[in-house]
Amino acid sequence: MSGTSEGSTPAGDLIQPKVTQSDVMTPPGAESAGSGAAAPAFPPAPLAASAPRPAPDRTPRPTPAPVPGVTPMAEPAPVPAGFTGSAEPARWDPFRSAFDAAPLAMAVVDREGLVVSANDTFGALLGAGPEELAGQAAADLVGLASDARTWHAYRAVLRGRQARLRCARHLKHPDGRSLWVQVTIAPLPPGPGDTSRNTPGNPSEPPAVLLSVADVTVRRELQARLRHLRMHDPVTHLPNRTLFFERLSAALESEPYERGGTGRIGLCHLDLDGFKAVNDTLGHRVGDRLLAAVARRLTACADAAGYGRTSAPLVARLGGDEFALLVEDSTGTEQLADLAESVLTALQAPFEISGRRLSVSASIGVVERQAAGTSATALVQAADTTLYWAKADGRARWTLFDPERNAHRMTRQALVSTLRAAVERGEFTLEYQPLVAMEDGRLRGVEALVRWRHPRFGVLTPNRFITLAEEDGSIVPLGRWILATACRQARRWQLDHPDEPPIFVSVNVAVRQVWDSDLVADVAEVLAETGLAPRLLQLELTESAVMGSAGRPLEALRALSDMGVRIAIDDFGTGYSNLAYLSRLPVSALKLDGSFVRGFQHGQAHEDGAEVPSPADEVIVEAMIQLAHRLGLTVTAECVETSDQASRLRRIGCDTGQGWLYSRPVSPDRISELLGGHACGRR
């Protein structure tokens, strides 16, 4: 008989069993086998008050012939089954009868671990007669020696140092059947006045223990079926999210030397592209069949990848149209990349579903790393992030996890989560970059540029957070603060330099500010509060935003223009450039994108190796300036960095310039110094 262990009984199960006479349901007179052999283990119990004594046999007996020299003795009366034979009158032992007739397999084991007596049920369970089992080691019969922990607990019960042992064992019946049994071992208390089996050094040592074995095969099989249903997806029959995380956690917790592996782990997290359209148009029944077909192809890929290895990757459905392939003891990123490539190839062929040919692709995020120091949550999160990158990069591809890219994403998320609070805490400041007249080099205006003095990441420029602010809506309160602060500062410069012509301030406005707030009311309120003239405020919107304006945004721009506020198109020449639409917008200025100005210094190489400017860029810029002037608009050139660029812009009629040639973005105090010094750059 062979056995495997599931471990010994938890401490909560180690309790001393109590057996009372009321628990014995076997009627008096039940016959038992081997009662004489088991008599020492069951000390005679007092006769129950309700048990009648047997009536004496009064049948006349023939008188035997006398034997010379021998005194005749009376013949003893026969002892019925279940009664004890002794010099005293015979008594019925209900406990012995219950032991023999019990449907539960039981055996009495002595202090040395040998079977003293077994009932018929115990013999039937092990495929042997009770008499054959007497004298055999109980641990060998039910597999108690298969693991050290159970063996030591068993010996502790025999020695009286542990109250009880309960464990499960997988046994093999002689007829070939596999059995799951629950083994319970508990000490038997000695009978009244019976101390013959107590050792002098340990008076608490039990004279014997009761071994009971319950067949729990049906229950275990039912539990296994229920677990399978609970741990597998009903549509694809793949392991579900619960089983996937169970296997992943087990793989991360085990030591590499325990399984002779590499100590690494890999994960391919994939999502089907376009599956929602299948569900929405053809219904969930077709969608489920498609998922099942995809699952079969993924399983085939996993089996092929596992050929010649210890185990194949685990394929699981995480939910919806998301699947995962878990590779334990991976050998590196190349193995995961090959697996992801094979999955993409397998999904390229169309699926025949309900008479239709359906095609789907997949985006896959691939992660491979050392298992040590990695948690299940961190690994899946990294794979999910990489899956998002694969979709953003164009879908139908796999992308490998990039720690640097992930750090950027984490930084981005940290900024998003603190944007609104940063506005309330006053972490933003404004710097101002001069707008200089090309003709005389005098300061004509400034552009307000916001900076975020982040307590963790330092000073951040607008390109790090403005897009995030537009996405989560915090651009509305931030834009309102920028507008009020810039107008207040422009008014202060005007009051501090009354002898100088007042300069205008240019403020960038996002389209979402027009949609999510009453921009016209906000501007009117700020101008009234600060006392700044409307003509000294310029609002900049990008070309793509202005050219697509209609309805409410266009009405707001016209209302602002009627108020006297200047409207400028920022980065002109890089968007739609719908010139016909431009003539109908209430625009007063164009700001040429810096790419045109930078093109002035790139051109064809001269014979001596020197690079000469290309005339094409100058022709394009000159045409845009002339067009703007014909429409009554002023033109500002951005990113002016050299004197040569400034000279050429001045020659073709550009009105103002902005760039590092004149000044970098500076503090309000520096603008005050420039106002006092009149000229701001070189001619």
C-alpha positions as CSV (number, residue, x, y, z in Angstrom):
1,M,0.0,0.0,0.0
2,S,1.5,3.3,-1.0
3,G,0.6,6.8,0.2
4,T,1.3,10.5,-0.3
5,S,0.8,13.2,2.3
6,E,-1.0,16.5,2.4
7,G,0.4,17.4,5.7
8,S,-0.6,16.8,9.3
9,T,-3.5,18.2,11.2
10,P,-3.5,21.9,12.1
11,A,-3.1,22.8,15.7
12,G,-6.8,23.5,16.0
13,D,-7.6,19.9,15.2
14,L,-5.4,18.4,17.9
15,I,-8.0,17.8,20.6
16,Q,-8.6,14.8,22.9
17,P,-11.7,12.9,21.7
18,K,-14.2,11.7,24.2
19,V,-16.3,8.6,23.6
20,T,-19.4,7.9,25.8
21,Q,-21.4,4.8,26.1
22,S,-24.4,6.6,24.7
23,D,-22.5,7.0,21.3
24,V,-22.4,3.2,20.8
25,M,-25.4,2.2,18.7
26,T,-24.6,-1.6,18.2
27,P,-27.2,-3.8,20.0
28,P,-26.1,-6.4,22.5
29,G,-25.1,-9.8,21.2
30,A,-23.6,-8.6,17.9
31,E,-20.9,-11.0,16.9
32,S,-17.4,-9.9,16.3
33,A,-14.3,-11.4,14.7
34,G,-11.0,-11.6,16.6
35,S,-12.6,-10.5,19.9
36,G,-10.1,-12.5,21.9
37,A,-7.1,-10.8,20.3
38,A,-8.4,-7.3,21.0
39,A,-9.5,-8.0,24.5
40,P,-6.4,-6.5,26.2
41,A,-6.9,-3.2,24.3
42,F,-10.5,-2.9,25.5
43,P,-10.6,-3.3,29.3
44,P,-13.9,-4.7,30.5
45,A,-16.5,-2.0,31.0
46,P,-19.2,-2.2,33.8
47,L,-22.4,-3.9,32.6
48,A,-25.0,-1.4,31.7
49,A,-28.0,-1.3,34.1
50,S,-30.4,-2.0,31.3
51,A,-28.5,-5.1,29.9
52,P,-30.2,-8.3,31.2
53,R,-28.0,-11.2,32.4
54,P,-28.3,-14.4,30.3
55,A,-30.8,-17.0,31.7
56,P,-29.2,-20.2,33.0
57,D,-29.5,-23.3,30.7
58,R,-31.8,-25.7,32.5
59,T,-31.8,-28.5,29.8
60,P,-31.2,-31.9,31.4
61,R,-27.7,-33.2,30.5
62,P,-26.6,-36.9,30.5
63,T,-24.3,-37.7,33.4
64,P,-20.9,-38.7,32.2
65,A,-19.4,-42.0,33.4
66,P,-17.3,-41.6,36.5
67,V,-13.5,-41.7,35.9
68,P,-11.6,-43.5,38.7
69,G,-9.4,-41.2,40.8
70,V,-10.8,-38.0,39.2
71,T,-13.3,-35.8,40.9
72,P,-15.9,-34.6,38.4
73,M,-16.1,-30.7,37.8
74,A,-19.1,-28.8,36.6
75,E,-19.0,-27.9,32.8
76,P,-18.7,-24.1,32.2
77,A,-21.5,-22.4,30.5
78,P,-20.9,-21.1,26.9
79,V,-20.0,-17.3,26.5
80,P,-22.2,-15.5,24.0
81,A,-20.6,-13.1,21.4
82,G,-20.0,-9.7,22.9
83,F,-19.5,-11.1,26.5
84,T,-16.3,-11.4,28.3
85,G,-15.2,-14.8,29.7
86,S,-13.6,-14.8,33.1
87,A,-13.9,-16.4,36.5
88,E,-16.6,-13.8,37.1
89,P,-20.0,-14.2,35.4
90,A,-19.8,-13.4,31.6
91,R,-20.4,-9.8,30.7
92,W,-21.3,-8.1,27.3
93,D,-18.8,-5.5,26.1
94,P,-20.7,-2.9,24.0
95,F,-17.5,-1.0,23.0
96,R,-16.0,-4.2,21.5
97,S,-19.3,-4.8,19.5
98,A,-19.3,-1.2,18.3
99,F,-15.7,-1.4,17.2
100,D,-16.3,-4.6,15.1
101,A,-19.6,-3.4,13.5
102,A,-18.6,0.2,12.9
103,P,-18.8,1.4,9.2
104,L,-15.7,3.5,9.9
105,A,-12.4,1.7,9.3
106,M,-10.7,1.5,12.7
107,A,-7.7,-0.2,14.2
108,V,-6.1,-0.2,17.7
109,V,-2.4,0.5,17.6
110,D,-0.1,-0.1,20.5
111,R,2.6,2.1,21.9
112,E,5.2,0.8,19.4
113,G,3.0,1.5,16.4
114,L,1.9,-2.0,15.7
115,V,-1.7,-3.0,14.9
116,V,-3.3,-4.8,17.8
117,S,-6.7,-5.2,16.4
118,A,-8.6,-4.0,13.3
119,N,-12.3,-4.2,12.4
120,D,-13.7,-5.6,9.2
121,T,-14.1,-2.2,7.6
122,F,-10.5,-1.4,8.0
123,G,-9.5,-4.7,6.4
124,A,-11.9,-4.2,3.5
125,L,-10.5,-0.7,2.9
126,L,-6.9,-2.0,2.7
127,G,-7.9,-5.3,0.9
128,A,-6.8,-7.6,3.7
129,G,-8.4,-9.5,6.5
130,P,-8.3,-8.0,10.0
131,E,-6.3,-11.0,11.2
132,E,-3.6,-10.4,8.6
133,L,-3.2,-6.8,9.7
134,A,-2.5,-7.6,13.3
135,G,1.2,-7.0,14.2
136,Q,1.9,-4.9,11.1
137,A,3.2,-1.3,11.4
138,A,0.3,1.1,11.1
139,A,2.4,3.8,9.6
140,D,3.2,1.6,6.7
141,L,-0.4,0.7,6.1
142,V,-1.7,4.3,5.7
143,G,1.5,6.0,4.6
144,L,2.2,8.0,7.7
145,A,6.0,7.7,7.2
146,S,5.9,9.4,3.7
147,D,6.9,12.8,5.1
148,A,8.9,13.8,8.1
149,R,6.4,16.3,9.5
150,T,3.5,13.7,9.7
151,W,5.9,11.0,11.0
152,H,7.0,13.1,13.9
153,A,3.5,14.1,14.7
154,Y,2.4,10.5,14.7
155,R,5.2,9.5,17.0
156,A,4.3,12.4,19.3
157,V,0.7,11.0,19.6
158,L,2.0,7.5,20.4
159,R,4.2,9.0,23.2
160,G,1.4,11.1,24.6
161,R,3.1,14.4,23.7
162,Q,0.4,15.4,21.2
163,A,-3.4,15.0,21.7
164,R,-4.4,14.2,18.1
165,L,-3.3,13.9,14.5
166,R,-5.5,14.3,11.4
167,C,-4.1,14.2,7.9
168,A,-5.1,13.2,4.4
169,R,-3.4,10.5,2.4
170,H,-3.5,9.2,-1.1
171,L,-3.5,5.4,-1.1
172,K,-3.4,2.7,-3.7
173,H,-5.8,-0.2,-3.2
174,P,-4.6,-3.7,-4.2
175,D,-7.2,-3.8,-7.0
176,G,-5.7,-0.7,-8.6
177,R,-8.1,2.0,-7.4
178,S,-6.7,5.3,-6.0
179,L,-8.2,6.4,-2.7
180,W,-8.1,9.6,-0.8
181,V,-8.5,8.9,2.9
182,Q,-8.6,11.1,6.0
183,V,-6.6,9.5,8.8
184,T,-7.3,10.4,12.5
185,I,-5.2,9.1,15.4
186,A,-6.2,9.7,19.0
187,P,-5.1,8.1,22.2
188,L,-7.3,5.6,24.1
189,P,-7.7,6.2,27.8
190,P,-6.8,3.4,30.1
191,G,-9.6,1.4,31.9
192,P,-10.3,1.8,35.6
193,G,-7.3,0.8,37.5
194,D,-5.4,-0.2,34.4
195,T,-1.9,1.2,34.6
196,S,-0.1,-1.8,33.2
197,R,0.9,0.1,30.0
198,N,2.0,3.3,31.6
199,T,5.8,3.7,31.8
200,P,7.4,4.8,35.0
201,G,9.0,7.8,33.4
202,N,5.9,8.9,31.6
203,P,2.7,8.0,33.4
204,S,0.6,10.0,30.8
205,E,1.7,7.8,28.0
206,P,-1.4,6.1,26.5
207,P,-1.7,2.3,26.5
208,A,-2.8,2.4,22.9
209,V,-4.2,4.7,20.2
210,L,-7.2,4.4,17.9
211,L,-6.5,4.7,14.2
212,S,-9.6,5.6,12.1
213,V,-9.6,6.0,8.3
214,A,-12.4,7.6,6.4
215,D,-12.7,7.2,2.6
216,V,-13.0,10.8,1.3
217,T,-12.4,10.0,-2.4
218,V,-15.8,11.2,-3.6
219,R,-15.6,14.4,-1.6
220,R,-12.1,15.1,-2.9
221,E,-13.2,14.5,-6.5
222,L,-16.1,16.8,-6.0
223,Q,-13.8,19.5,-4.6
224,A,-11.5,19.0,-7.5
225,R,-14.3,19.5,-10.0
226,L,-15.6,22.6,-8.2
227,R,-12.1,24.0,-8.1
228,H,-11.7,23.4,-11.8
229,L,-14.9,25.3,-12.5
230,R,-13.9,28.1,-10.2
231,M,-10.4,28.4,-11.7
232,H,-11.2,28.1,-15.4
233,D,-13.0,30.3,-17.9
234,P,-16.3,28.8,-19.2
235,V,-15.9,30.2,-22.7
236,T,-12.3,29.2,-23.6
237,H,-11.7,26.6,-20.8
238,L,-8.4,28.3,-20.1
239,P,-7.2,29.1,-16.6
240,N,-8.9,32.3,-15.5
241,R,-7.5,35.4,-13.7
242,T,-7.7,33.7,-10.3
243,L,-5.7,30.7,-11.3
244,F,-3.2,32.8,-13.3
245,F,-2.4,34.9,-10.2
246,E,-2.1,31.8,-8.1
247,R,0.4,30.2,-10.5
248,L,2.3,33.5,-10.9
249,S,2.5,34.0,-7.1
250,A,3.7,30.4,-6.6
251,A,6.4,30.9,-9.3
252,L,7.7,34.1,-7.7
253,E,7.7,32.6,-4.2
254,S,9.6,29.4,-5.0
255,E,13.4,29.5,-4.9
256,P,15.2,28.7,-8.2
257,Y,17.3,25.9,-6.7
258,E,14.1,24.1,-5.6
259,R,13.0,23.6,-9.2
260,G,16.4,23.8,-10.9
261,G,15.4,26.8,-12.9
262,T,16.9,30.1,-14.1
263,G,15.3,32.3,-11.5
264,R,13.7,34.5,-14.2
265,I,10.1,35.0,-15.3
266,G,8.4,36.3,-18.4
267,L,4.9,37.5,-19.3
268,C,3.2,38.2,-22.6
269,H,0.0,40.2,-22.0
270,L,-2.1,40.5,-25.1
271,D,-5.3,42.2,-26.1
272,L,-7.3,41.6,-29.3
273,D,-7.5,44.5,-31.7
274,G,-11.0,45.1,-33.1
275,F,-12.7,42.5,-31.0
276,K,-15.3,45.0,-29.7
277,A,-16.5,45.6,-33.2
278,V,-17.1,41.9,-33.6
279,N,-19.2,41.8,-30.4
280,D,-21.1,44.9,-31.3
281,T,-22.0,43.9,-34.9
282,L,-22.3,40.1,-34.8
283,G,-23.3,39.5,-31.2
284,H,-21.8,37.9,-28.1
285,R,-22.3,34.3,-29.3
286,V,-20.1,34.8,-32.3
287,G,-17.7,36.8,-30.1
288,D,-17.4,33.9,-27.6
289,R,-16.7,31.4,-30.4
290,L,-14.0,33.7,-31.7
291,L,-12.5,33.9,-28.2
292,A,-12.5,30.1,-28.0
293,A,-10.8,29.8,-31.4
294,V,-8.1,32.4,-30.4
295,A,-7.6,30.4,-27.2
296,R,-6.9,27.2,-29.2
297,R,-4.3,29.0,-31.3
298,L,-2.6,30.5,-28.2
299,T,-2.5,27.1,-26.6
300,A,-0.8,25.7,-29.8
301,C,1.8,28.4,-29.6
302,A,2.5,27.7,-26.0
303,D,2.8,24.0,-26.6
304,A,5.3,24.6,-29.5
305,A,7.3,27.0,-27.3
306,G,7.4,24.4,-24.5
307,Y,8.6,21.6,-26.7
308,G,11.9,20.3,-25.3
309,R,11.6,22.3,-22.2
310,T,10.5,21.5,-18.6
311,S,7.1,22.9,-19.1
312,A,5.0,24.9,-21.6
313,P,3.9,28.5,-20.9
314,L,0.6,28.9,-19.1
315,V,-2.1,30.4,-21.2
316,A,-4.9,32.2,-19.3
317,R,-7.8,34.4,-20.1
318,L,-7.7,37.4,-17.8
319,G,-11.1,38.8,-18.9
320,G,-12.8,40.3,-21.9
321,D,-10.4,39.9,-24.9
322,E,-7.3,39.9,-22.7
323,F,-5.0,36.9,-22.5
324,A,-1.7,36.2,-20.9
325,L,1.1,33.7,-21.5
326,L,3.2,33.1,-18.4
327,V,6.7,31.7,-18.9
328,E,8.4,30.3,-15.8
329,D,12.2,30.0,-15.7
330,S,12.6,32.0,-18.9
331,T,15.9,32.3,-20.5
332,G,15.8,36.0,-21.5
333,T,14.0,38.5,-23.6
334,E,14.7,36.7,-26.8
335,Q,12.6,33.7,-25.7
336,L,9.6,36.0,-24.9
337,A,10.1,38.0,-28.2
338,D,10.0,34.7,-30.2
339,L,6.8,33.7,-28.3
340,A,5.1,37.0,-29.0
341,E,6.1,36.9,-32.7
342,S,4.7,33.4,-33.0
343,V,1.4,34.5,-31.5
344,L,1.1,37.4,-33.9
345,T,1.8,35.0,-36.8
346,A,-0.8,32.5,-35.5
347,L,-3.5,35.2,-35.4
348,Q,-2.9,36.5,-38.9
349,A,-4.9,33.7,-40.6
350,P,-8.7,34.4,-40.7
351,F,-11.0,32.6,-38.4
352,E,-14.0,30.6,-39.7
353,I,-16.8,31.4,-37.2
354,S,-20.4,30.5,-38.0
355,G,-19.9,30.7,-41.7
356,R,-18.0,34.0,-41.6
357,R,-14.4,34.8,-42.1
358,L,-13.2,37.0,-39.3
359,S,-9.8,38.6,-38.8
360,V,-8.4,40.0,-35.7
361,S,-4.9,41.1,-34.6
362,A,-3.3,41.5,-31.2
363,S,-1.2,44.0,-29.3
364,I,1.2,42.4,-26.9
365,G,3.2,43.8,-24.0
366,V,6.3,41.7,-23.1
367,V,8.1,41.7,-19.8
368,E,11.0,39.5,-18.8
369,R,13.0,40.0,-15.6
370,Q,14.5,38.3,-12.5
371,A,11.8,36.7,-10.3
372,A,13.6,37.8,-7.1
373,G,12.3,41.1,-5.9
374,T,9.4,41.1,-8.3
375,S,5.8,40.9,-7.1
376,A,2.8,39.6,-9.1
377,T,1.2,43.0,-9.1
378,A,4.3,44.8,-10.3
379,L,4.9,42.3,-13.1
380,V,1.3,42.4,-14.4
381,Q,1.3,46.2,-14.1
382,A,4.5,46.4,-16.2
383,A,3.0,44.1,-18.8
384,D,-0.2,46.1,-18.9
385,T,1.7,49.3,-19.4
386,T,3.7,47.8,-22.2
387,L,0.5,46.5,-23.8
388,Y,-0.8,50.1,-23.8
389,W,2.5,51.2,-25.5
390,A,2.0,48.6,-28.2
391,K,-1.5,49.9,-28.9
392,A,-0.3,53.5,-28.9
393,D,2.5,52.6,-31.4
394,G,0.0,51.3,-34.0
395,R,-1.4,47.9,-32.7
396,A,-0.8,44.5,-34.3
397,R,2.7,44.4,-32.7
398,W,4.6,43.5,-29.6
399,T,6.5,45.9,-27.4
400,L,9.2,45.2,-24.9
401,F,9.0,46.8,-21.4
402,D,11.4,49.9,-21.3
403,P,12.3,51.0,-17.7
404,E,13.2,54.5,-19.0
405,R,9.9,54.9,-20.8
406,N,8.1,53.6,-17.8
407,A,9.9,56.1,-15.5
408,H,8.7,58.9,-17.8
409,R,5.1,57.5,-17.6
410,M,5.4,57.4,-13.8
411,T,6.6,61.0,-13.8
412,R,3.7,62.0,-16.0
413,Q,1.2,60.3,-13.7
414,A,2.8,62.0,-10.7
415,L,2.4,65.4,-12.4
416,V,-1.3,64.7,-13.3
417,S,-2.2,63.7,-9.8
418,T,-0.8,66.9,-8.3
419,L,-1.7,69.5,-10.9
420,R,-4.9,70.9,-9.4
421,A,-3.4,71.0,-5.9
422,A,-0.3,72.8,-7.3
423,V,-2.5,75.7,-8.5
424,E,-4.1,76.0,-5.1
425,R,-0.7,75.9,-3.4
426,G,0.8,78.6,-5.6
427,E,3.6,76.5,-7.1
428,F,3.4,78.3,-10.5
429,T,5.2,81.4,-11.5
430,L,5.4,83.5,-14.7
431,E,8.4,84.5,-16.8
432,Y,8.3,87.0,-19.7
433,Q,10.0,86.9,-23.1
434,P,10.3,90.2,-24.9
435,L,8.7,90.9,-28.3
436,V,10.9,93.4,-30.0
437,A,10.3,95.7,-33.0
438,M,12.4,94.7,-35.9
439,E,12.8,98.4,-37.1
440,D,14.2,100.1,-34.0
441,G,14.8,97.2,-31.5
442,R,12.5,98.7,-28.9
443,L,10.4,96.5,-26.6
444,R,6.8,96.3,-27.8
445,G,5.4,93.6,-25.7
446,V,6.1,90.3,-23.8
447,E,4.8,86.8,-23.8
448,A,3.9,85.3,-20.5
449,L,5.3,81.8,-20.0
450,V,4.3,79.7,-17.0
451,R,6.8,77.7,-15.0
452,W,6.0,75.0,-12.4
453,R,8.3,75.0,-9.4
454,H,7.7,71.4,-8.5
455,P,8.9,70.4,-5.1
456,R,10.2,67.0,-6.5
457,F,11.1,67.6,-10.1
458,G,12.3,71.2,-10.0
459,V,11.4,73.9,-12.4
460,L,9.2,72.5,-15.3
461,T,8.6,74.3,-18.6
462,P,5.1,74.4,-20.2
463,N,5.8,71.5,-22.6
464,R,6.0,69.2,-19.5
465,F,2.6,69.8,-18.1
466,I,0.3,72.0,-20.3
467,T,-0.9,69.0,-22.3
468,L,-1.6,67.2,-19.1
469,A,-3.5,70.2,-17.8
470,E,-5.7,70.2,-20.9
471,E,-6.4,66.5,-20.6
472,D,-7.7,66.6,-17.0
473,G,-9.3,70.1,-17.1
474,S,-7.0,71.8,-14.7
475,I,-6.0,74.1,-17.5
476,V,-9.1,76.2,-16.7
477,P,-8.1,77.3,-13.2
478,L,-4.4,77.5,-14.2
479,G,-5.3,79.6,-17.3
480,R,-7.4,81.9,-15.2
481,W,-4.5,82.4,-12.8
482,I,-2.0,83.1,-15.6
483,L,-4.4,85.6,-17.2
484,A,-4.9,87.5,-13.9
485,T,-1.2,87.5,-13.0
486,A,0.0,88.6,-16.4
487,C,-2.5,91.5,-16.6
488,R,-1.7,92.6,-13.1
489,Q,2.0,92.6,-13.9
490,A,1.5,94.5,-17.2
491,R,-0.5,97.2,-15.4
492,R,2.3,97.5,-12.8
493,W,4.9,98.1,-15.5
494,Q,2.7,100.7,-17.0
495,L,2.4,102.5,-13.7
496,D,6.1,102.2,-12.9
497,H,7.2,103.6,-16.3
498,P,4.7,106.3,-17.1
499,D,7.1,108.0,-19.6
500,E,7.5,104.9,-21.7
501,P,4.9,103.7,-24.2
502,P,2.9,100.9,-22.5
503,I,3.8,97.3,-23.7
504,F,1.2,94.6,-24.3
505,V,1.2,91.2,-22.7
506,S,0.5,88.1,-24.7
507,V,-1.1,85.1,-22.9
508,N,-1.6,81.6,-24.3
509,V,-5.1,80.2,-24.2
510,A,-6.2,76.6,-24.7
511,V,-9.3,75.7,-26.6
512,R,-10.6,73.9,-23.6
513,Q,-10.7,77.2,-21.7
514,V,-13.1,78.4,-24.3
515,W,-15.3,75.3,-24.0
516,D,-15.2,74.7,-20.2
517,S,-15.3,78.3,-19.0
518,D,-16.7,81.6,-19.9
519,L,-13.5,83.1,-21.2
520,V,-15.1,86.3,-22.3
521,A,-16.5,86.9,-18.7
522,D,-13.1,85.9,-17.2
523,V,-11.2,88.4,-19.4
524,A,-13.6,91.2,-18.7
525,E,-13.4,90.6,-15.0
526,V,-9.6,90.6,-15.0
527,L,-9.3,93.7,-17.1
528,A,-11.8,95.5,-14.8
529,E,-9.9,94.3,-11.7
530,T,-6.4,95.2,-12.9
531,G,-7.3,98.4,-14.8
532,L,-5.4,97.2,-17.9
533,A,-6.6,98.5,-21.3
534,P,-8.0,95.7,-23.5
535,R,-5.6,96.8,-26.4
536,L,-2.7,95.9,-24.1
537,L,-3.8,92.2,-23.8
538,Q,-3.1,89.7,-26.6
539,L,-4.5,86.1,-26.5
540,E,-2.6,83.4,-28.4
541,L,-4.3,80.3,-29.8
542,T,-2.6,77.6,-31.9
543,E,-3.4,77.6,-35.6
544,S,-5.1,74.2,-35.5
545,A,-7.4,75.3,-32.7
546,V,-8.3,78.6,-34.4
547,M,-8.8,77.2,-37.8
548,G,-11.2,74.6,-36.5
549,S,-13.2,77.1,-34.4
550,A,-16.9,77.2,-34.9
551,G,-19.9,77.8,-32.8
552,R,-19.1,78.8,-29.2
553,P,-15.3,79.2,-29.7
554,L,-15.8,81.5,-32.7
555,E,-18.4,83.6,-30.9
556,A,-16.0,84.0,-28.0
557,L,-13.2,85.1,-30.2
558,R,-15.4,87.7,-31.9
559,A,-16.7,89.0,-28.5
560,L,-13.1,89.4,-27.3
561,S,-12.1,91.2,-30.5
562,D,-15.1,93.5,-30.2
563,M,-13.9,94.2,-26.6
564,G,-10.6,95.4,-28.0
565,V,-8.5,92.4,-27.1
566,R,-5.9,91.3,-29.6
567,I,-6.2,87.8,-31.0
568,A,-3.0,86.1,-32.3
569,I,-2.5,82.8,-34.1
570,D,0.5,81.0,-32.6
571,D,2.8,78.6,-34.6
572,F,1.3,79.8,-37.9
573,G,2.3,77.7,-40.9
574,T,2.4,74.3,-39.2
575,G,-1.3,73.5,-39.1
576,Y,-4.2,73.6,-41.5
577,S,-3.3,77.0,-42.9
578,N,-6.8,77.5,-44.4
579,L,-6.3,81.0,-45.8
580,A,-9.9,81.5,-46.9
581,Y,-11.0,80.7,-43.3
582,L,-8.4,83.0,-41.9
583,S,-10.0,86.1,-43.6
584,R,-13.2,85.5,-41.6
585,L,-11.6,85.2,-38.2
586,P,-11.2,88.1,-35.8
587,V,-7.4,87.8,-35.8
588,S,-5.0,90.8,-35.4
589,A,-1.6,89.1,-35.5
590,L,0.3,86.0,-36.8
591,K,3.2,84.4,-35.1
592,L,5.4,82.5,-37.6
593,D,6.5,79.1,-36.3
594,G,10.2,78.9,-35.4
595,S,10.9,76.2,-38.0
596,F,10.6,78.8,-40.8
597,V,13.1,81.1,-39.1
598,R,15.5,78.3,-38.4
599,G,15.4,77.3,-42.1
600,F,17.1,80.6,-42.9
601,Q,20.4,79.1,-41.7
602,H,20.2,75.8,-43.6
603,G,20.7,75.5,-47.3
604,Q,22.9,74.2,-50.1
605,A,26.7,73.8,-49.5
606,H,29.0,76.2,-51.3
607,E,32.0,75.0,-53.3
608,D,34.3,76.0,-50.4
609,G,32.2,73.9,-48.0
610,A,30.4,76.8,-46.4
611,E,26.6,76.5,-46.1
612,V,24.6,79.3,-47.7
613,P,20.9,80.0,-46.9
614,S,18.3,78.5,-49.2
615,P,16.2,81.2,-50.9
616,A,13.1,79.0,-50.8
617,D,12.6,79.5,-47.0
618,E,12.9,83.3,-47.4
619,V,10.4,83.3,-50.2
620,I,7.9,81.4,-48.2
621,V,8.2,83.6,-45.2
622,E,8.1,86.8,-47.3
623,A,4.9,85.5,-48.9
624,M,3.3,84.9,-45.6
625,I,4.3,88.3,-44.3
626,Q,2.9,90.1,-47.3
627,L,-0.3,88.1,-47.1
628,A,-0.7,89.0,-43.4
629,H,-0.1,92.7,-44.1
630,R,-2.7,92.7,-46.9
631,L,-5.2,91.3,-44.4
632,G,-4.3,94.0,-41.9
633,L,-2.4,91.7,-39.6
634,T,1.0,92.1,-37.9
635,V,3.6,89.4,-38.0
636,T,5.9,88.2,-35.2
637,A,8.8,85.8,-36.0
638,E,9.6,83.2,-33.3
639,C,13.0,81.7,-32.5
640,V,15.2,84.5,-33.8
641,E,18.6,83.5,-32.6
642,T,21.1,85.2,-34.9
643,S,21.7,88.7,-36.3
644,D,21.6,87.4,-39.8
645,Q,18.1,86.0,-39.2
646,A,17.0,89.3,-37.8
647,S,18.5,91.3,-40.7
648,R,16.7,89.1,-43.3
649,L,13.4,89.3,-41.4
650,R,13.7,93.0,-41.2
651,R,14.4,93.2,-44.9
652,I,11.3,91.3,-45.9
653,G,9.0,93.3,-43.6
654,C,8.5,91.3,-40.4
655,D,7.1,93.5,-37.6
656,T,8.4,92.0,-34.4
657,G,10.8,89.3,-33.4
658,Q,11.0,87.0,-30.4
659,G,14.0,84.7,-29.5
660,W,17.2,84.3,-27.7
661,L,18.9,87.0,-29.8
662,Y,16.9,89.5,-27.8
663,S,16.4,87.7,-24.5
664,R,15.5,84.5,-22.8
665,P,12.4,84.3,-20.7
666,V,13.2,86.5,-17.7
667,S,11.6,87.7,-14.4
668,P,9.4,90.8,-14.2
669,D,12.3,92.8,-12.7
670,R,14.4,92.2,-15.8
671,I,11.6,93.5,-18.0
672,S,11.5,96.6,-15.9
673,E,15.2,97.1,-16.6
674,L,14.7,96.6,-20.3
675,L,11.9,99.2,-20.3
676,G,14.3,101.7,-18.7
677,G,17.1,100.9,-21.2
678,H,14.8,101.3,-24.3
679,A,16.6,99.0,-26.8
680,C,16.3,95.3,-26.3
681,G,18.4,93.7,-29.0
682,R,20.8,94.3,-31.8
683,R,19.8,95.7,-35.2
